[in-house]
């Protein structure tokens, strides 16, 4: 008797490239959001920063 086994990739066995790519895109989005936030804060005056409870030196620490 001959047995033939056929295997097909299932939906959950998708290539791992997509998960790696998804993580990379998510990382880039998060980095860009932090960059935009720091840029927006850096144009505020010292008084405006004090109003929201920040000092100029703390801008670089946001998101770390």
Secondary structure, 3 states (H helix, E strand, C coil): CCCCCCCCCCHHHCCCHHHHHHHHHHHHHHHHHHHHHHHHHHCCCHHHHHHCCCCHHHHHHCCC
